[in-house]
Amino acid sequence: MLVLAKTLNIQPRILNFSQPKWSQIGQFMGCYSNVALHPGMTGPEFYEKLNTPLCDRFYLAGEAFDLDHAGYVTAAYKTGRNAANHIIEHELNKTK
Ligand SMILES: Cc1cc2nc3c(=O)[nH]c(=O)nc-3n(C[C@H](O)[C@H](O)[C@H](O)COP(=O)(O)OP(=O)(O)OC[C@H]3O[C@@H](n4cnc5c(N)ncnc54)[C@H](O)[C@@H]3O)c2cc1C
């Protein structure tokens, strides 16, 4: 919530928890995010905004940044790979 407020000027609101009892279990080993919604934007529009680099070569990536696989390793892998590919493309274009 702090990162979104500081970087994108979005004030997120948590609507619910998928696993509300996990935090009460010893050794629960963390948590994962759920799909985020933005009033007035479609899901794809909002996630496109989330995936826009904050400035030159400064990307946010991870499980929370992919609409289709939010909260899963697939999202972390996909968004990390996309960010890396964008950076490589950017660097290659600079040398042309
Ligand atoms: C109990 C549980 C079960 C799950 N089961 C599945 C499953 O079956 N299938 C599946 O696909 N997904 C599952 N997930 C979700 C999956 O683990 C996550 O979606 C995935 O690990 C997220 O990867 P990530 O790289 O985005 O974030 P993370 O794996 O959380 O990586 C973030 C890293 O950043 C580090 N970090 C944090 N703050 C800082 C800092 N200030 N400075 C430096 N480093 C920092 C953390 O230590 C961490 O290593 C599960 C999650 C949990 C908690």
The ligand as a Gaussian input file, in Angstrom:
#p B3LYP/6-31G(d) Opt

LIG

0 1
 C        2.228000     -20.480000       1.733000
 C        2.308000     -20.088000       0.284000
 C        2.026000     -21.030000      -0.693000
 C        2.121000     -20.703000      -2.038000
 N        1.868000     -21.652000      -3.003000
 C        2.019000     -21.353000      -4.303000
 C        1.814000     -22.342000      -5.308000
 O        1.467000     -23.516000      -5.033000
 N        1.979000     -21.989000      -6.614000
 C        2.367000     -20.730000      -6.988000
 O        2.520000     -20.459000      -8.187000
 N        2.548000     -19.766000      -6.038000
 C        2.403000     -20.052000      -4.710000
 N        2.606000     -19.088000      -3.759000
 C        2.912000     -17.732000      -4.203000
 C        4.358000     -17.590000      -4.619000
 O        5.196000     -18.072000      -3.569000
 C        4.622000     -16.113000      -4.866000
 O        3.678000     -15.606000      -5.810000
 C        6.022000     -15.849000      -5.423000
 O        7.010000     -16.394000      -4.571000
 C        6.232000     -14.352000      -5.537000
 O        7.498000     -14.107000      -6.094000
 P        8.070000     -12.635000      -6.088000
 O        9.417000     -12.721000      -6.692000
 O        7.075000     -11.669000      -6.660000
 O        8.166000     -12.240000      -4.537000
 P        8.960000     -12.957000      -3.359000
 O        9.184000     -14.420000      -3.655000
 O        8.218000     -12.580000      -2.113000
 O       10.375000     -12.270000      -3.421000
 C       10.590000     -11.011000      -2.868000
 C       11.995000     -11.036000      -2.279000
 O       12.340000      -9.686000      -1.897000
 C       12.988000      -9.760000      -0.656000
 N       12.837000      -8.433000      -0.030000
 C       11.749000      -7.894000       0.549000
 N       12.002000      -6.654000       0.985000
 C       13.284000      -6.385000       0.666000
 C       14.136000      -5.273000       0.844000
 N       13.704000      -4.159000       1.429000
 N       15.402000      -5.358000       0.387000
 C       15.844000      -6.484000      -0.225000
 N       15.087000      -7.580000      -0.425000
 C       13.823000      -7.533000       0.010000
 C       12.292000     -10.877000       0.105000
 O       13.105000     -11.379000       1.122000
 C       12.085000     -11.889000      -1.021000
 O       13.175000     -12.775000      -1.165000
 C        2.512000     -19.389000      -2.417000
 C        2.796000     -18.446000      -1.411000
 C        2.697000     -18.790000      -0.093000
 C        3.025000     -17.763000       0.937000

